[in-house]
């Protein structure tokens, strides 16, 4: 079973039917078979991005809860804030936000570089431990990937 990191934009696009990436995200999530890994920072950022529509925010929080209860989503702790600060500093030209930095740190911890994201620009620049490139799963389509991580 494949594992993938989960970024904010993928959930925002899934929840918000008006998002220009909604169809791609919905198709990817319906086809993905595996476990998603994310951080509390991604959940907080998702709620923040969707805050102007309370129904969207609540739907996202319910989705995270349902996925976690079903064993399809693991929320991992990334508590080395010095490392996260170093990641943010390394990518300050983008700039790299806290949620993305936690996903990069999680990739370093787990070795998983497949990421469900809409953010092609930043994740094409970010590198995991060992200078490994991230594989943007939603834009490229999961059908091309049989196992990640």
DSSP file (Angstrom, degrees, kcal/mol; ACC not computed):
  #  RESIDUE AA STRUCTURE BP1 BP2  ACC     N-H-->O    O-->H-N    N-H-->O    O-->H-N    TCO  KAPPA ALPHA  PHI   PSI    X-CA   Y-CA   Z-CA
    1    1 A X              0   0    0      0, 0.0    33,-0.2     0, 0.0     2,-0.1   0.000 360.0 360.0 360.0 132.1    0.0    0.0    0.0
    2    2 A X  E     -a   34   0A   0     31,-1.0    33,-1.9   144,-0.2     2,-0.4  -0.367 360.0-152.6 -76.3 153.7    1.4    3.4   -1.0
    3    3 A X  E     -a   35   0A   0    145,-1.2     2,-0.3    31,-0.2   111,-0.2  -0.943  14.2-179.7-122.9 149.7    1.9    6.3    1.4
    4    4 A X  E     -a   36   0A   0     31,-2.0    33,-2.6    -2,-0.4   111,-0.2  -0.995  28.7-116.0-147.1 149.9    1.9   10.0    0.6
    5    5 A X  E     -ab  37 115A   0    109,-3.1   111,-3.4    -2,-0.3     2,-0.5  -0.573  31.2-137.6 -79.0 150.2    2.3   13.3    2.3
    6    6 A X  E     - b   0 116A   0     31,-2.5    33,-0.3    -2,-0.2     2,-0.2  -0.956  16.8-164.6-119.4 122.4   -0.8   15.5    2.4
    7    7 A X    >>  -     0   0    0    109,-2.4     4,-1.0    -2,-0.5     3,-0.6  -0.632  31.0-109.4-102.5 161.0   -0.5   19.2    1.7
    8    8 A X  H >> S+     0   0    0      1,-0.2     4,-2.4    -2,-0.2     3,-0.7   0.901 110.1  57.8 -53.8 -52.6   -3.1   22.0    2.4
    9    9 A X  H 3> S+     0   0    0      1,-0.3     4,-2.6     2,-0.2    -1,-0.2   0.799 100.3  58.0 -57.5 -32.6   -4.0   22.8   -1.2
   10   10 A X  H <> S+     0   0    0     -3,-0.6     4,-1.8   106,-0.4    -1,-0.3   0.914 110.9  41.6 -64.4 -42.2   -5.1   19.3   -2.0
   11   11 A X  H <X S+     0   0    0     -4,-1.0     4,-2.7    -3,-0.7     5,-0.3   0.902 113.5  52.9 -72.5 -40.7   -7.7   19.3    0.8
   12   12 A X  H  X S+     0   0    0     -4,-2.4     4,-2.7     1,-0.2    -2,-0.2   0.936 111.8  46.3 -58.0 -46.5   -8.8   22.8    0.0
   13   13 A X  H  < S+     0   0    0     -4,-2.6     6,-0.2    -5,-0.2    -1,-0.2   0.873 112.4  51.0 -65.0 -37.1   -9.4   21.8   -3.6
   14   14 A X  H  < S+     0   0    0     -4,-1.8    -2,-0.2    -5,-0.2    -1,-0.2   0.925 116.8  39.0 -64.8 -44.6  -11.2   18.7   -2.6
   15   15 A X  H  < S+     0   0    0     -4,-2.7     2,-1.0     1,-0.2    -2,-0.2   0.892 107.0  65.6 -75.2 -41.6  -13.6   20.5   -0.2
   16   16 A X    ><  -     0   0    0     -4,-2.7     3,-2.0    -5,-0.3     6,-0.2  -0.732  61.5-168.5 -91.1 102.3  -14.2   23.6   -2.3
   17   17 A X  T 3  S+     0   0    0     -2,-1.0    -1,-0.2     1,-0.3     6,-0.1   0.692  87.1  61.1 -63.4 -18.2  -16.1   22.6   -5.4
   18   18 A X  T 3  S+     0   0    0      4,-0.1    -1,-0.3    -3,-0.1     2,-0.2   0.513  78.6 110.0 -85.1  -5.3  -15.4   26.1   -6.8
   19   19 A X  S X  S-     0   0    0     -3,-2.0     3,-1.9    -6,-0.2     4,-0.3  -0.492  75.2-130.4 -71.2 138.1  -11.6   25.6   -6.7
   20   20 A X  T 3  S+     0   0    0      1,-0.3     4,-0.2    -2,-0.2     3,-0.2   0.694 109.2  48.5 -65.1 -16.9  -10.1   25.3  -10.1
   21   21 A X  T 3> S+     0   0    0      1,-0.1     4,-2.7     2,-0.1    -1,-0.3   0.304  80.2 104.9-101.7   8.0   -8.3   22.1   -9.0
   22   22 A X  H <> S+     0   0    0     -3,-1.9     4,-3.2     1,-0.2     5,-0.3   0.916  78.6  48.8 -57.2 -48.1  -11.4   20.5   -7.5
   23   23 A X  H  > S+     0   0    0     -4,-0.3     4,-2.3     1,-0.2    -1,-0.2   0.918 113.9  46.2 -61.9 -43.9  -11.9   17.9  -10.2
   24   24 A X  H  > S+     0   0    0     -4,-0.2     4,-2.6     2,-0.2    -1,-0.2   0.925 115.7  46.0 -63.4 -44.6   -8.2   16.8  -10.2
   25   25 A X  H  X S+     0   0    0     -4,-2.7     4,-3.0     2,-0.2     5,-0.3   0.936 112.9  49.3 -64.7 -46.3   -8.1   16.6   -6.4
   26   26 A X  H  X S+     0   0    0     -4,-3.2     4,-1.9    -5,-0.2    -1,-0.2   0.907 113.0  47.7 -60.8 -42.0  -11.5   14.7   -6.2
   27   27 A X  H  X S+     0   0    0     -4,-2.3     4,-1.4    -5,-0.3    -1,-0.2   0.935 113.2  48.2 -64.2 -46.2  -10.3   12.2   -8.9
   28   28 A X  H >X S+     0   0    0     -4,-2.6     4,-2.1     1,-0.2     3,-0.5   0.942 112.2  47.7 -61.5 -48.3   -6.9   11.7   -7.2
   29   29 A X  H 3< S+     0   0    0     -4,-3.0    -1,-0.2     1,-0.2    -2,-0.2   0.863 110.5  52.7 -62.6 -34.9   -8.5   11.1   -3.7
   30   30 A X  H 3< S+     0   0    0     -4,-1.9    -1,-0.2    -5,-0.3    -2,-0.2   0.794 116.5  39.4 -70.9 -25.7  -11.0    8.7   -5.2
   31   31 A X  H << S+     0   0    0     -4,-1.4    -2,-0.2    -3,-0.5    -1,-0.2   0.687  90.1 104.9 -95.3 -21.2   -8.2    6.7   -6.8
   32   32 A X     <  -     0   0    0     -4,-2.1     2,-0.5    -5,-0.2   111,-0.0  -0.412  46.3-172.3 -69.5 131.4   -5.6    6.8   -4.1
   33   33 A X        +     0   0    0     -2,-0.2   -31,-1.0     2,-0.1     2,-0.3  -0.952  49.0  51.7-123.5 108.6   -5.2    3.6   -2.1
   34   34 A X  E    S-a    2   0A   0     -2,-0.5     2,-0.4   -33,-0.2   -31,-0.2  -0.990  87.6 -51.0 162.2-161.6   -2.9    4.0    0.8
   35   35 A X  E     -a    3   0A   0    -33,-1.9   -31,-2.0    -2,-0.3     2,-0.4  -0.917  39.2-147.6-113.5 134.0   -2.2    6.0    3.9
   36   36 A X  E     -ac   4  73A   0     36,-2.9    38,-2.9    -2,-0.4     2,-0.4  -0.795  10.6-159.7 -97.1 142.0   -1.8    9.8    3.9
   37   37 A X  E     +ac   5  74A   0    -33,-2.6   -31,-2.5    -2,-0.4     2,-0.3  -0.979  22.7 148.9-122.0 135.8    0.5   11.5    6.4
   38   38 A X  E     - c   0  75A   0     36,-2.3    38,-3.1    -2,-0.4     2,-0.3  -0.829  34.2-114.8-147.9-173.6    0.3   15.1    7.4
   39   39 A X  E  >  - c   0  76A   0    -33,-0.3     4,-1.6    -2,-0.3     3,-0.5  -0.846  29.5-109.4-127.3 163.6    0.9   17.4   10.3
   40   40 A X  H  > S+     0   0    0     36,-0.5     4,-2.8    -2,-0.3     5,-0.2   0.837 117.9  62.5 -59.4 -32.0   -1.2   19.6   12.6
   41   41 A X  H  > S+     0   0    0      1,-0.2     4,-2.5     2,-0.2    -1,-0.2   0.883 102.3  49.3 -62.5 -38.0    0.3   22.6   10.8
   42   42 A X  H  > S+     0   0    0     -3,-0.5     4,-2.4     2,-0.2    -1,-0.2   0.900 111.3  49.2 -67.5 -40.7   -1.4   21.4    7.6
   43   43 A X  H  X S+     0   0    0     -4,-1.6     4,-2.3     2,-0.2    -2,-0.2   0.929 112.8  47.3 -63.7 -44.5   -4.7   20.9    9.3
   44   44 A X  H  X S+     0   0    0     -4,-2.8     4,-2.2     1,-0.2    -2,-0.2   0.914 112.7  48.9 -62.9 -42.9   -4.5   24.4   10.9
   45   45 A X  H  X S+     0   0    0     -4,-2.5     4,-2.8     2,-0.2    -1,-0.2   0.891 109.6  52.3 -65.5 -38.4   -3.5   26.0    7.6
   46   46 A X  H  X S+     0   0    0     -4,-2.4     4,-2.0     2,-0.2    -2,-0.2   0.938 110.5  47.5 -61.4 -47.2   -6.4   24.2    5.8
   47   47 A X  H  < S+     0   0    0     -4,-2.3     4,-0.2     1,-0.2    -2,-0.2   0.891 113.3  49.5 -61.2 -39.4   -8.9   25.5    8.4
   48   48 A X  H >< S+     0   0    0     -4,-2.2     3,-1.3     1,-0.2     4,-0.3   0.934 110.0  49.3 -65.2 -47.1   -7.4   29.0    8.0
   49   49 A X  H 3< S+     0   0    0     -4,-2.8     3,-0.4     1,-0.3    -1,-0.2   0.856 117.4  41.8 -62.1 -34.9   -7.6   29.0    4.2
   50   50 A X  T >< S+     0   0    0     -4,-2.0     3,-1.8    -5,-0.2     7,-0.6   0.345  84.1 107.0 -92.7   6.3  -11.2   27.9    4.3
   51   51 A X  T <   +     0   0    0     -3,-1.3    -1,-0.2     1,-0.3     3,-0.2   0.738  65.7  66.2 -63.1 -26.2  -12.2   30.2    7.2
   52   52 A X  T 3  S+     0   0    0     -3,-0.4     2,-0.5    -4,-0.3    -1,-0.3   0.657 105.2  47.1 -74.2 -11.0  -14.2   32.6    5.1
   53   53 A X  S X> S-     0   0    0     -3,-1.8     4,-2.2     1,-0.1     3,-0.8  -0.870  72.1-167.2-126.7  98.6  -16.8   29.8    4.4
   54   54 A X  H 3> S+     0   0    0     -2,-0.5     4,-2.9     1,-0.3     5,-0.3   0.849  87.7  58.0 -55.1 -38.4  -17.6   28.2    7.7
   55   55 A X  H 3> S+     0   0    0      1,-0.2     4,-2.1     2,-0.2    -1,-0.3   0.893 108.5  46.3 -60.9 -39.2  -19.3   25.3    5.9
   56   56 A X  H <> S+     0   0    0     -3,-0.8     4,-2.4    -6,-0.2    -2,-0.2   0.914 112.3  50.4 -67.7 -42.7  -16.0   24.5    4.0
   57   57 A X  H  X S+     0   0    0     -4,-2.2     4,-2.2    -7,-0.6    -2,-0.2   0.932 113.1  45.2 -61.6 -45.8  -14.0   24.8    7.2
   58   58 A X  H  X S+     0   0    0     -4,-2.9     4,-2.5     1,-0.2    -1,-0.2   0.882 111.3  53.4 -65.8 -38.8  -16.3   22.4    9.0
   59   59 A X  H  X S+     0   0    0     -4,-2.1     4,-2.4    -5,-0.3    -1,-0.2   0.899 109.5  48.9 -63.1 -39.9  -16.3   20.0    6.1
   60   60 A X  H  X S+     0   0    0     -4,-2.4     4,-2.7     2,-0.2    -2,-0.2   0.930 111.6  48.2 -65.9 -44.7  -12.5   19.9    6.0
   61   61 A X  H  X S+     0   0    0     -4,-2.2     4,-2.1     1,-0.2    -2,-0.2   0.897 112.8  48.7 -63.4 -39.1  -12.3   19.3    9.8
   62   62 A X  H  X S+     0   0    0     -4,-2.5     4,-2.9     2,-0.2    -1,-0.2   0.901 110.2  52.0 -64.9 -40.4  -14.9   16.5    9.5
   63   63 A X  H  X S+     0   0    0     -4,-2.4     4,-2.7     2,-0.2     5,-0.2   0.933 109.6  48.8 -61.3 -47.0  -13.0   15.0    6.5
   64   64 A X  H  X S+     0   0    0     -4,-2.7     4,-2.2     1,-0.2    -1,-0.2   0.917 113.7  47.3 -58.6 -43.5   -9.7   15.0    8.5
   65   65 A X  H  X S+     0   0    0     -4,-2.1     4,-2.8     2,-0.2     5,-0.2   0.932 113.1  47.3 -64.5 -46.7  -11.5   13.3   11.4
   66   66 A X  H  X S+     0   0    0     -4,-2.9     4,-1.9     1,-0.2     6,-0.2   0.906 113.4  48.1 -62.7 -42.8  -13.2   10.7    9.3
   67   67 A X  H  <>S+     0   0    0     -4,-2.7     5,-2.3    -5,-0.2     6,-1.2   0.893 113.3  48.1 -65.8 -39.7  -10.0    9.9    7.4
   68   68 A X  H ><5S+     0   0    0     -4,-2.2     3,-1.5    -5,-0.2    -2,-0.2   0.938 111.6  48.8 -65.8 -47.3   -8.1    9.6   10.7
   69   69 A X  H 3<5S+     0   0    0     -4,-2.8    -1,-0.2     1,-0.3    -2,-0.2   0.853 109.7  53.6 -60.9 -34.6  -10.7    7.4   12.3
   70   70 A X  T 3<5S-     0   0    0     -4,-1.9    -1,-0.3    -5,-0.2    -2,-0.2   0.465 114.3-117.2 -80.3  -0.9  -10.7    5.2    9.2
   71   71 A X  T < 5S+     0   0    0     -3,-1.5    -3,-0.2     2,-0.2    -2,-0.1   0.639  87.9 111.3  76.1  13.5   -7.0    4.7    9.4
   72   72 A X  S   <S+     0   0    0     -5,-2.3   -36,-2.9    -6,-0.2     2,-0.4   0.558  74.0  45.3 -94.9 -10.4   -6.4    6.4    6.1
   73   73 A X  E     -c   36   0A   0     -6,-1.2     2,-0.5   -38,-0.2    -2,-0.2  -0.998  61.9-167.1-137.3 130.6   -4.7    9.5    7.5
   74   74 A X  E     -c   37   0A   0    -38,-2.9   -36,-2.3    -2,-0.4     2,-0.8  -0.977  12.2-150.2-116.0 129.2   -2.0    9.7   10.2
   75   75 A X  E     -c   38   0A   0     -2,-0.5     2,-0.3   -38,-0.2   -36,-0.2  -0.882  22.1-159.6 -98.7 112.4   -1.2   13.1   11.7
   76   76 A X  E     -c   39   0A   0    -38,-3.1   -36,-0.5    -2,-0.8     2,-0.4  -0.664  13.6-123.4 -97.5 146.6    2.4   13.0   12.6
   77   77 A X        -     0   0    0     -2,-0.3     2,-0.5   -38,-0.1   -38,-0.0  -0.732  20.3-173.6 -87.7 132.8    4.2   15.2   15.1
   78   78 A X        +     0   0    0     -2,-0.4    28,-0.1     1,-0.1    27,-0.1  -0.893  17.2 160.2-124.5  98.5    7.2   17.2   13.9
   79   79 A X        +     0   0    0     -2,-0.5     2,-1.7     1,-0.1     3,-0.2   0.406  37.8 103.6-107.9   2.4    8.6   18.8   17.0
   80   80 A X     >  +     0   0    0      1,-0.2     4,-2.1     2,-0.1     3,-0.3  -0.628  42.3 173.6 -85.1  85.4   12.1   19.8   16.1
   81   81 A X  H  > S+     0   0    0     -2,-1.7     4,-2.5     1,-0.2    -1,-0.2   0.767  74.1  60.6 -68.8 -25.0   11.4   23.5   15.6
   82   82 A X  H  > S+     0   0    0      2,-0.2     4,-2.0     1,-0.2    -1,-0.2   0.921 107.4  45.6 -63.5 -43.2   15.1   24.2   15.1
   83   83 A X  H  > S+     0   0    0     -3,-0.3     4,-2.2     2,-0.2    -2,-0.2   0.914 112.2  50.7 -64.7 -43.2   15.1   21.9   12.0
   84   84 A X  H  X S+     0   0    0     -4,-2.1     4,-2.5     1,-0.2    -2,-0.2   0.913 109.6  51.0 -62.3 -41.6   11.8   23.5   10.8
   85   85 A X  H  X S+     0   0    0     -4,-2.5     4,-2.4     1,-0.2    -1,-0.2   0.897 108.8  51.8 -60.6 -40.4   13.4   27.0   11.2
   86   86 A X  H  X S+     0   0    0     -4,-2.0     4,-2.4     2,-0.2    -1,-0.2   0.878 109.4  49.7 -63.5 -38.4   16.4   25.8    9.2
   87   87 A X  H  X S+     0   0    0     -4,-2.2     4,-1.8     2,-0.2    -2,-0.2   0.927 110.8  49.2 -65.9 -45.2   14.1   24.6    6.4
   88   88 A X  H  < S+     0   0    0     -4,-2.5     8,-0.5     1,-0.2    -2,-0.2   0.913 112.9  48.2 -60.4 -42.3   12.2   27.9    6.4
   89   89 A X  H >< S+     0   0    0     -4,-2.4     3,-1.4     1,-0.2    -2,-0.2   0.906 107.9  54.7 -64.5 -42.1   15.6   29.7    6.2
   90   90 A X  H 3< S+     0   0    0     -4,-2.4     3,-0.3     1,-0.3    -1,-0.2   0.861 118.1  34.9 -59.9 -36.8   16.9   27.5    3.4
   91   91 A X  T >X S+     0   0    0     -4,-1.8     3,-1.8     1,-0.2     4,-0.6  -0.026  76.8 126.5-109.3  30.1   13.8   28.3    1.2
   92   92 A X  T <4  +     0   0    0     -3,-1.4    -1,-0.2     1,-0.3    -2,-0.1   0.725  64.9  67.2 -62.7 -21.8   13.3   31.9    2.3
   93   93 A X  T 34 S+     0   0    0     -3,-0.3    -1,-0.3     1,-0.2    -2,-0.1   0.706 111.2  32.6 -71.5 -18.6   13.3   33.0   -1.4
   94   94 A X  T <4 S-     0   0    0     -3,-1.8    -1,-0.2    28,-0.0    -2,-0.2   0.967 116.2-120.1 -74.5 -51.2   10.1   31.2   -2.1
   95   95 A X     <  -     0   0    0     -4,-0.6     2,-0.5    -7,-0.1    -3,-0.2   0.693  26.4-146.1 -82.9 159.3    9.1   31.8    0.9
   96   96 A X        -     0   0    0     -5,-0.5     2,-0.1    -8,-0.5    -5,-0.1  -0.794  16.1-144.4 -90.3 125.5    8.5   28.4    2.6
   97   97 A X     >  -     0   0    0     -2,-0.5     4,-2.4     1,-0.1     5,-0.2  -0.405  25.6-103.0 -88.2 170.5    5.7   28.5    5.1
   98   98 A X  H  > S+     0   0    0      1,-0.2     4,-2.1     2,-0.2     5,-0.2   0.889 118.9  52.5 -59.1 -44.0    5.6   26.6    8.4
   99   99 A X  H  > S+     0   0    0      1,-0.2     4,-1.6     2,-0.2    -1,-0.2   0.929 111.2  46.5 -62.3 -45.6    3.1   24.0    7.1
  100  100 A X  H  > S+     0   0    0      1,-0.2     4,-2.2     2,-0.2    -1,-0.2   0.914 110.0  54.6 -61.8 -41.5    5.3   23.2    4.1
  101  101 A X  H  X S+     0   0    0     -4,-2.4     4,-2.4     1,-0.2    -1,-0.2   0.876 105.6  52.6 -60.9 -37.3    8.4   23.1    6.3
  102  102 A X  H  X S+     0   0    0     -4,-2.1     4,-2.2     1,-0.2    -1,-0.2   0.870 108.7  50.4 -67.3 -34.1    6.7   20.5    8.6
  103  103 A X  H  X S+     0   0    0     -4,-1.6     4,-2.3     2,-0.2    -2,-0.2   0.884 109.5  50.2 -69.5 -37.3    6.0   18.3    5.5
  104  104 A X  H  X S+     0   0    0     -4,-2.2     4,-2.1     2,-0.2    25,-0.3   0.926 112.3  47.7 -64.0 -43.6    9.7   18.6    4.4
  105  105 A X  H  X S+     0   0    0     -4,-2.4     4,-2.0     1,-0.2    -2,-0.2   0.889 110.8  51.6 -62.9 -39.3   10.7   17.6    7.9
  106  106 A X  H  X S+     0   0    0     -4,-2.2     4,-2.5     2,-0.2     6,-0.3   0.881 107.5  52.5 -65.1 -38.5    8.2   14.7    7.8
  107  107 A X  H  X S+     0   0    0     -4,-2.3     4,-2.8     1,-0.2    -1,-0.2   0.905 108.7  50.7 -62.0 -40.8    9.7   13.6    4.5
  108  108 A X  H  < S+     0   0    0     -4,-2.1    -2,-0.2     1,-0.2    -1,-0.2   0.890 113.3  46.1 -62.8 -38.8   13.1   13.6    6.1
  109  109 A X  H  < S+     0   0    0     -4,-2.0    -2,-0.2     1,-0.1    -1,-0.2   0.888 126.8  25.7 -68.8 -41.0   11.7   11.4    9.0
  110  110 A X  H  < S-     0   0    0     -4,-2.5    -2,-0.2     2,-0.2    -3,-0.2   0.678  92.8-127.0-102.9 -21.4    9.8    8.9    6.9
  111  111 A X     <  +     0   0    0     -4,-2.8     2,-0.5    -5,-0.3    38,-0.2   0.461  63.2 138.4  82.3   1.1   11.6    8.9    3.5
  112  112 A X        +     0   0    0     -6,-0.3    -1,-0.3    -5,-0.2    -2,-0.2  -0.693  21.3 167.5 -82.8 125.0    8.3    9.5    1.8
  113  113 A X        +     0   0    0     -2,-0.5    22,-2.5    -3,-0.1     2,-0.4   0.419  43.1 104.0-118.5  -2.5    8.6   12.0   -1.0
  114  114 A X  E     - d   0 135A   0   -111,-0.2  -109,-3.1    20,-0.2     2,-0.4  -0.702  52.9-173.3 -78.5 128.9    5.2   11.6   -2.8
  115  115 A X  E     -bd   5 136A   0     20,-2.7    22,-2.2    -2,-0.4     2,-1.1  -0.986  28.7-139.4-133.4 128.5    3.0   14.5   -1.9
  116  116 A X  E     +b    6   0A   0   -111,-3.4  -109,-2.4    -2,-0.4  -106,-0.4  -0.742  55.6 138.5 -81.1 102.8   -0.6   15.2   -2.6
  117  117 A X        -     0   0    0     -2,-1.1    22,-0.5  -111,-0.1    21,-0.3  -0.967  57.4-154.3-146.6 157.3   -0.3   18.9   -3.4
  118  118 A X  S    S+     0   0    0     -2,-0.3     2,-1.9    20,-0.1     3,-0.2   0.535  78.9  95.6-100.2 -16.8   -1.6   21.5   -5.8
  119  119 A X     >  +     0   0    0      1,-0.2     4,-1.7     2,-0.1     5,-0.2  -0.515  41.2 159.1 -81.5  75.9    1.6   23.6   -5.1
  120  120 A X  H  >  +     0   0    0     -2,-1.9     4,-1.3     2,-0.2    -1,-0.2   0.893  67.8  58.0 -65.7 -40.2    3.8   22.5   -8.0
  121  121 A X  H  > S+     0   0    0     -3,-0.2     4,-0.6     2,-0.2     3,-0.4   0.962 113.2  33.7 -59.1 -57.8    6.0   25.5   -7.9
  122  122 A X  H >> S+     0   0    0      1,-0.2     4,-2.5     2,-0.2     3,-1.3   0.922 117.9  51.3 -69.0 -44.3    7.3   25.2   -4.3
  123  123 A X  H 3< S+     0   0    0     -4,-1.7    11,-0.6     1,-0.3    -1,-0.2   0.658 103.6  60.1 -71.7 -12.9    7.3   21.4   -4.1
  124  124 A X  H 3< S+     0   0    0     -4,-1.3    -1,-0.3    -3,-0.4    -2,-0.2   0.687 112.9  39.3 -80.6 -17.8    9.4   21.2   -7.3
  125  125 A X  H << S+     0   0    0     -3,-1.3    -2,-0.2    -4,-0.6    -3,-0.1   0.817  97.3  90.9 -95.1 -40.2   12.1   23.3   -5.6
  126  126 A X     <  -     0   0    0     -4,-2.5     8,-0.7   -35,-0.0     2,-0.4  -0.173  59.9-158.9 -58.2 149.6   11.9   21.7   -2.1
  127  127 A X  E     -E  133   0B   0      6,-0.2     6,-0.2     0, 0.0     2,-0.1  -0.993   6.1-143.2-132.0 141.2   14.2   18.7   -1.4
  128  128 A X  E >>  -E  132   0B   0      4,-2.8     3,-1.2    -2,-0.4     4,-0.9  -0.381  55.6 -51.6 -88.3 175.2   14.0   16.0    1.2
  129  129 A X  G >4 S+     0   0    0    -25,-0.3     3,-0.6     1,-0.3    -1,-0.2  -0.133 131.6  28.0 -47.5 138.2   17.0   14.5    3.0
  130  130 A X  G 34 S-     0   0    0      1,-0.2    -1,-0.3    -3,-0.1    -2,-0.1   0.666 129.3 -79.7  79.4  15.5   19.6   13.4    0.5
  131  131 A X  G <4 S+     0   0    0     -3,-1.2     2,-0.3     1,-0.2    -1,-0.2   0.760  78.2 167.4  62.4  27.3   18.5   16.0   -2.0
  132  132 A X  E <<  -E  128   0B   0     -4,-0.9    -4,-2.8    -3,-0.6    -1,-0.2  -0.564  32.4-126.4 -75.3 133.4   15.6   13.8   -3.1
  133  133 A X  E     -E  127   0B   0     -2,-0.3     2,-0.3    -6,-0.2    -6,-0.2  -0.441  21.3-115.8 -74.5 150.0   13.0   15.6   -5.2
  134  134 A X        -     0   0    0     -8,-0.7     2,-0.7   -11,-0.6   -20,-0.2  -0.634  19.4-136.3 -83.4 147.2    9.3   15.5   -4.2
  135  135 A X  E     -d  114   0A   0    -22,-2.5   -20,-2.7    -2,-0.3     2,-0.9  -0.925  11.9-143.2-106.0 112.1    6.9   13.8   -6.5
  136  136 A X  E  >  -d  115   0A   0     -2,-0.7     4,-1.2   -22,-0.2   -20,-0.2  -0.654  18.9-172.7 -77.6 106.1    3.7   15.9   -7.0
  137  137 A X  H  > S+     0   0    0    -22,-2.2     4,-1.6    -2,-0.9   -21,-0.2   0.860  72.3  51.5 -75.6 -38.2    1.1   13.2   -7.1
  138  138 A X  H  4 S+     0   0    0    -23,-0.5    -1,-0.2   -21,-0.3     4,-0.1   0.959 112.2  43.2 -70.1 -49.6   -2.1   15.2   -8.0
  139  139 A X  H  4 S+     0   0    0    -22,-0.5    -1,-0.2     1,-0.2    -2,-0.2   0.869 122.6  39.4 -63.8 -33.7   -0.7   17.1  -11.1
  140  140 A X  H  < S-     0   0    0     -4,-1.2    -1,-0.2     1,-0.0    -2,-0.2   0.674 115.4-117.2 -89.3 -17.6    1.0   14.0  -12.4
  141  141 A X    ><  -     0   0    0     -4,-1.6     3,-1.1    -5,-0.1     4,-0.2   0.441   8.7-112.5  87.3 132.0   -1.7   11.6  -11.5
  142  142 A X  G >  S+     0   0    0      1,-0.2     3,-2.3     2,-0.2    -1,-0.1   0.744 104.6  80.2 -68.4 -23.9   -1.5    8.6   -9.1
  143  143 A X  G 3  S+     0   0    0      1,-0.3    -1,-0.2     3,-0.0    -2,-0.1   0.767  89.6  55.2 -57.6 -24.8   -1.9    6.1  -11.9
  144  144 A X  G <  S+     0   0    0     -3,-1.1     2,-0.5    -4,-0.2    -1,-0.3   0.581 101.7  66.7 -82.5 -10.3    1.8    6.5  -12.7
  145  145 A X    <   +     0   0    0     -3,-2.3     3,-0.1    -4,-0.2  -143,-0.1  -0.949  48.9 173.7-118.4 124.8    2.9    5.7   -9.2
  146  146 A X  S    S+     0   0    0     -2,-0.5     2,-0.3     1,-0.4  -144,-0.2   0.753  75.7   6.2 -99.2 -28.6    2.5    2.3   -7.7
  147  147 A X        -     0   0    0   -145,-0.1     2,-0.4  -146,-0.1    -1,-0.4  -0.962  61.4-171.5-155.3 137.4    4.4    2.9   -4.4
  148  148 A X              0   0    0     -2,-0.3  -145,-1.2    -3,-0.1   -36,-0.1  -0.993 360.0 360.0-130.1 134.7    5.9    5.9   -2.9
  149  149 A X              0   0    0     -2,-0.4    -1,-0.1   -38,-0.2  -145,-0.1   0.447 360.0 360.0 108.9 360.0    8.1    6.0    0.2
